[in-house]
């Protein structure tokens, strides 16, 4: 910690950048990641100005950006309606406990997501007062998540030359395409893939199709937002696809020691784990709970997937499972009081849990969770085995990254209703010490990497502040056509040459045999 503190003090003496941060209120994980980057950069001496377009009314920002440097915009009424619709019992998020959320099924939700991003961006750029105010200021760098492209379009409208992109998840398929990062669906699971790197024929086909549809969704959003910018700023306005492609760097929320190994390029900088805070000492209440039994299990499904919204049969199943293990203490993050009377003696129900602090405590034996990227990364750093129950989006992929490390097992959300099956997995993981041993080794590895995620962020930002755009890192491969990229024209020429040679050999052979047998026939006659 002393080294990092001294490093931050050093950065305060170097040239600071005036950074325009585009931070839309679209989901806790996205907003929290971008807000954290902004806070860290401000602590390092950079000046942050923040654009905050809202998508949902309930989301609250928690950043250190000065109030006078914040431009906040309420969500368009149509966007609010679509978001509220998604959260209803029959909506996309409301059904996550009940239906399959594979890549193909999620692709069917693309229309509403596209509408939300396009409408909110249109609402923003038609605010001429905002653009005028921003043009009065001078910015050195634009920083935006490359989830949608509205922020990048605003940077282009302001004439910013140096742009840095980010991803609050692993490198997404459309981001890889735009930056020219090789994607190999034959062994690299896609952004919302649900297979390991060793795939069967059908898994490879599903992975390739899922990656294609995932990329197509966000590229369609980019094209529609480009059309809006051109409508407002002229037909020669740069494509938002190209603006992202020319990013100096792209910070991803993945970690190379946890994520699937994959080809990459130098402008992609993984900073997964940057959100993990130093754990605090547990309060007396939590300390007492962890001392109740020799082994303790934490159950939490995050902030989006609330336990209270799961089917009643799932709740009853978890309660029954807990009763079969009286020698184990369970802590369940549950957002209501309706189960208090039914809770067994060895179960604590709590509307809030100090997750980071609990995971850091050696008395915690197992974690049961949904597999959100923030949680799975935190698990990897904490050294606690985990049962991952994926619900939607990238959670299956996140869980599999821990499974391949030997510290996790994947459990289907459709089997939660079976207390015997769930209980058997929990007992096996508690009794098999190999999971705990591997988890602790991975934790030690992550905590002792040559550079911490925060150092990677700050050093790279300082470098870009000094040198601006980095065209040296821009691969020409992103400009090649499908035929050129996969050498199909070269393969065609090679095949054509081989066929020509084979044809010539056959032709010569026929000519030769014709002459030989022709002479033999003449002599016989």
N, C-alpha and C positions, 0 to 999 in steps of 0.2 A: 504493500500500500504506500510505503514511503517513496518508492521509486516512481509510482504513478503520480503521486502528489507533486514531487519535484519536477516531473515531466510537464505536468499541467502548469506549474509556476513558470517553467521555461517557455512554454507556448505563449504565455501572456506577454512575453517580451518580443515575440516575433510579430510580423505584420498581421493584424487581424482583418478578417474579411467581413464585408457587409453582405449578409446572406438573406435572401428572400425564401422563406419556407412555405411551401404549399401543403397544408395539413387539413384535409377534409375530414369531417366527423362521420366517417363511414366505418362503423364497427370499432369495438374497444381495442382489439389487437393492432389494427392499422394506425389508429389515432395515437395510441400509447407509444408505439414504436417510434413514430415520427416526432412526437412531442419529446421523447427521451433524447433523440439525436439533437434536437434543437437546444434542449437544456444543457447537454454536455458541451456542445459547441460554444454556447454562451458562457459557460463556466471557464472555458479555455480562452476567453477573451474576444470571441467573435460577436458581432452585432446581429441580432436576429429580428427580422420583421416577418410577421406571420399572417398568411391568408387562411381563414377558417370557414369554409362553406359547410354548413350543417346538412346532414342527411336525416337524422332522427332527433327529435326534440329532447329525448331523455338523456342523451350523451353529454357528459360534462368534461370539459378540458381541464387539465391540471398541469400547467406549464409555468416556467419562470419568465416567460417573455413579458417585457414591459407592456402595460396596457395601451400606452400610446402607439405601440408598434404592432398592434393586433387589429386586423380587419376581419370582423366576424359577420357572416351573412346567414340569415335563417334559411331553412330549406324551402324550396318551392312547394306549394300546396299539393301538387301531384306527386312529388317525391315522398312527402309525408304520408300520403294515402297509400302508396305502394309499400312503404316500409311498415306501416301499421298492418297492412294486409298480410305481409310476410310473417308477422309475429302472431297472427291469429291461429287458432287450433287447426284450421284447414290450410293455412299458409305454408310457405316453404320451410321456415324455421320451426313453425308449430308442429310440423309433421316429422321432424327429424328423428323422433323416438319410434316412429311407426313404420316408416317406409325406407326402401333402399335409396341410398344417396350416392350411387355410383357416378362416374364421370358422365355417362350417357344420360342418366336421370337429371343430373345437375344442369346439363346442357339445355334441357327443356325449360329451365328457369331463366335462360339467357335474355329473353325478350324483356322481362321486367327490369333486370339489372341494367340492360342497355338503356332503357327508358330513363331510369334514375340518373345514371351518369350523364347522359346527354342533356336531359332537362335541367339538371343542376348547373352544368357548365354553361348552358345557354343563359340561364338566369344570372350567372356571374359575369360573363363577358359583355352582356348587354347593359351592365351597370357602368356606363361611361365615366361616372364620377370616380369609381375605383381605379380604372386604368389611368385616368388623368392624375390622381393623387400619387399613384405608384411611379408615373413617369417623372414626377417632380423630384423623386429620390434617386440616388445612385446605388446600384447593387453590383457586387463583384461576382456573386455566385447565386444561382437558383438551385434549390434543393426540393425535390418532390418524389413521392413514391411513384414508380412506374406501374401502378395498378390500373388507373385510367390515365389519360394524357392531357387533361385540362390544364394542370399546372405547367406542363412543358409548353403548351400553347401560349399561356400567359407570359412565360419567360421569353418566348420568341417575339411576342407582340411588344414587349418592353425592350427588345434588342439585346438581351443578355447573351454573351458569348460563351460563358462558362456555366455548364449545367451538370449537376450531379444527381443521379437517380438512386432510388433505394427500393428495397422489397422487404416488407414486413414478414414474408414467408421465405421459403427456399427460392431459388431462381425459377421463375415461372416460365412456361413454354413460350409465350409471346415475347417475353423479355429476351430469352435466348435467341430467338429468331431475329429480333431487331438489332441485337448487339453482335450477332455473328458467332455466337457460342455454339459449337457442334452439339447436336442432340442425337442421341443414339438409343432409340426406343427398344432396340433389341436387348439391351441390358441395363439401361438407365430408366427407372420408373419415372413417369411423367409427374407434373405438378400435383395432380390429384390421383395418382396411380394407386393401385391396391395389390401390388405384387412385389416380390423380391427381385434382385438383379438376375437370378437364374430363372428364366421363364419358359413355359411350354409354348407350343405353337399358338394356341388360343390366347394365352396371356400376352404374348408379344403382339398379336393382332389387336387385342383389347387395349394394350398400352399405347400402341401407335395411333389408334382411332381416338382414344381419350385425349392424348396429347394434341392431336390435330384440332379436335373440337374445342379444347380448352384455349388453345392459341387463337383460333378463329373468332371466339367470342370477344376477346379483348382487342383484337385487330379490327374487328367491326366497329367497336366503340371508338377506337382511334380514328378510323376513317370518317365516322359521323361527326366527331368533334372537329376534325380538320375541316369538314364542309362548313361547320358553323363559324369557325375562325375566318375562313375565306369569305363567307357571307358578310362578316363584319369588318374585315381588314383587307379585302381584296383577293383576287384569284391567284396572285403570286405568293400568297402566304405559305410559308414552309409547311410541309406535311408533319404532323405531330409524330408520326412513325420515325421520320428522319431526325427530328429533334431528339428523340430518345436515343436513337442509334449513335448520335454524336456526343452522348454524355461522356464526360471525362472519366467518370468512374460509376460503378453501380454497387452499392453496399447491400448485401443480402443478409437475412436473419438466419442463415444456416451456419453450421460448423463442420469443417472438413473431416473431423474425427468422429462425427456422429452421422452425418448425411451419407448417402450413397456415393461412392467414388464415381466421378464423371469428368469428361473433358471440360476444360474451361479456358478463359483468356485472362490476360493480366489486368484488364480494367474491372473485372468482377472481384470484389473484396468481401469475403465472408466474415461477418462480425457476430455470428450467433453466440448468445450468452451474454451479450452486452447489457441486457436488462436485469441480470441477476444482481441483487443487492446483498450487501453484507448482512448475514442473519443477526437478529437481535436475541437477547436472552428471553426465554419464555416467561410469561407471567406465572404467578404462583398457581393460578387456576389450571393452566395448561400443563404446568410441571406436575401437578398432582394427578392429572388424568394419565399422563405418560408413565407414571409410577404405579398405576393400579395393577397392571399385568406385565408379564415378562415380554410380551409381544403386542405391538399396536399397529393397527391398519387404518389408514386415512382414505376416505372415499370423497371425491369431489369431481364434479363435471364442469367446472369453470363458471364463467359469468353469463354466457349466452345460453348454454344448455342447462337449465335449472332442474335440479332433482325433483322439485315439487311438480313439474310439468310432465314427468314420465308417467306411463300407464300405471294404474293402481296395482295391477298384477305384478309389475316390476318392484314396486315399493314393498309389497307383502313378501315377495321372494327374498329381497335383501334382508328384511327383518327376520325371516325364517332362517336364512343362511347364518346370520349373526348368532342366533340361539343355539346352533349346532357347534359353536366354538366358544364355550364359556370361559376358556383359559386365554382368550385373545380380547384385547380392548379395541373397539371400533370407534372411529370418529367419522361422522357423516355430515358433510356440508349440505344442510337441508333448509330451505328458505321459508318454512312455515312451521306452525305449532300443531298441525293436525295429527301428527304421529307421536306426539309426546307421551300419550297414555299407553301406546302400544310398544314403545321402545323397550327392549330387554335391558337388564341391569348393566351389561357390558357394552352398551351403545350410548354414545353421546351425540345428540343432534345439536347442530349449531348453525345459525344463519350466516356466520362468518368464521373463517379459520385463518390463522397466521401461517399460510401455506409455506412460504419461504423458510420461516423459522422452524416449522415442524419437520420439513424435509431435511434440514441441516442437523436435526437432533438424532444421535445414534440409537435412540430408543424406538424410533419409528422403523418398523420392519417391512412394510409393504404399502404401496400407493395404488389405489384403483381410480382411474381417471379416463377422460374422453380422448386424450391425445392431441390437444391443441399444441401448436409449436412452442409457445412460451412455456407450457408445462413440461413437455417432453425434454426440452433443452435444460430446464431447471432440474429435472430428474437426473439427466445425464451428469450434471455438475454435482449433484447432491450425493450420489452413490446409494440410491434406494431402488430396489427392484420394483417392478410395476406391472399391473394388469391393465392393458389398454382396451377400452371399449369404444371404438370409433363410431361417431354419429354421422358426420358428413364432411365434405370438402377434403382437405389434405390430411385429416386425422388418421386415416388408415395408413397412409404413407409415413407419417410421423411415427406411428407405433411400430411399423416394420423396421425403421432405422434403429430402434432400440432392441427389437427382436433379434436382428442380425448381430447385435453386440452381446447377446446372451443374457440380457438383463430384464427381458420383458416377455410376456405372453399376450397374444391377441384373443379377445373374447367377443363373440358376436352380440350386438345389442338385442338381437331377436331371441337370445338364450338367457337374458337376464331373468326372465320369468321362471327359469328352472333353477331353484335354489340348490339342488344336489349338484348340478353341473358347475355352477359358479363356486360353490363351496369346495368342491374337489380341486379346482384350479388354485383357489386361494390357499388351501392346506398344502398342496404340493409345492407351491412357491415359498411358503413359510418354512417348510421342512427341508427343502433342498438348499443347502448353504452355497452352492455354486453360483446362484443368482446374485446373492449378496456380495460374494467375493469378486465377481466380474464387475458388478456395479461400482464397488469401491475402487477397483483398478482404473476403470474408465474415468471416475471422478478425479483421481490423482493425476491422470494423464492430462485432462482438460485444464486443471488448475496449474499445470506446470509447462504449458506451451511457451515457446520463446517470446511471443508477444500476446498480450491480452487483447480481447476484442476492443476495449476502449482505446488502447494504444494504436491499434490498426486504424480506427476511425480518426483519431486526432492527428496522427502522423500523415495520413493520406490527405486529410483536409488541409493541413498546413502546406503540403507539397503542391496541391492544386491552387491554393491561395497564392503561392509564389509564382507558379508557372502557367496557370490558366488552363485552357483546353489542352488535351493530350492526344492529338491526332496520330501520334506514333503508336498508340495502342489500338487503333481502329483496324480490324481485320478486313482485308479486301473480300474475303469469302462471303460477307453479308450482301455484296452487290452481285454475286454470281446467280445465274439462272439455275433452275433445278437440274437441267441437263449438264451445265458446266460444273456445278458443285459436286455432283456424283460421277463425273467423268463419263457420262453416258455417251457423249460424242466420241471420246477417245476409245471407249469400249466398242462402240459401233465400228470405228475405223479398224480396230484390231481384228474384230470378228470378220469384217468385210475383207481385210487383207488375208486372213487365214482361209476364208472361204474361196478367195480368188486363187490363192496358192494351191488349195486342195483341188479346186476346179481345173487349174492348169495341169496338175499332176495327173488327174483322172483323164484329161484330154490327151496328154502326152502318152499315158499308158495305153489308152484306146488306139491311138495312132500307131504306136509301136507294135502292139499285139495284132493290129489289122495288117500291118506290113509283113510281120513274121508269118502269120497264118496264111496271108495272101500268097506269099512266095512258096510256102510249103504246098499249097493247093495247086499252084501252077506247075511245080515239078511233078506232082503226082499225076496230073493230067497228061 
